[in-house]
């Protein structure tokens, strides 16, 4: 009986050790496989109210094979953009990101009618775009869409339009056109287009025969 108890205790101890070792191994492997940029964004000292419903999206190759990696994180904040943007900017500065005063910031046009702030940052071999703007529930219906009467007890859309939206876009600096001179649009660099006008067309003198 004593021998059986010792065997049982040994089996339980071995199973417990395996479980305790498997959990750190699992999280370690998952962290290693995940993009390190997202891991660094997780380390930002941002309050929980500014990181609601965080969604990460990634494309391209981490080693810039054919296309460099492009990372994008979107999140919701429970407070307005005027209060959310300084929180993110302070957290980025604390992690070593430097404000980047570049001509094309933002790189693409943004909706200026939404109150918010768009800033650009740079650290080591990465560039980062931070766009914080107030949330909006304005949805333009299609011209032919029928009018929908509000149901009894439904919450007005304006009651859900609170807080702000956060977008973080991270690129490799070598893949960001703003790190160097942009390609010129000088027509002399596009080559010579063939002249589409034919001056001596042999068919001009032919007259159609009567049918």
PyMOL commands that set and color helices and strands:
alter all, ss='L'
color gray80, all
select helices_A, chain A and resi 2-33+36-42+48-50+81-94+157-160+173-175+177-179+187-189
alter helices_A, ss='H'
color red, helices_A
select strands_A, chain A and resi 52-59+70-77+98-99+116-123+126-134+164-172
alter strands_A, ss='S'
color yellow, strands_A
deselect
rebuild
show_as cartoon
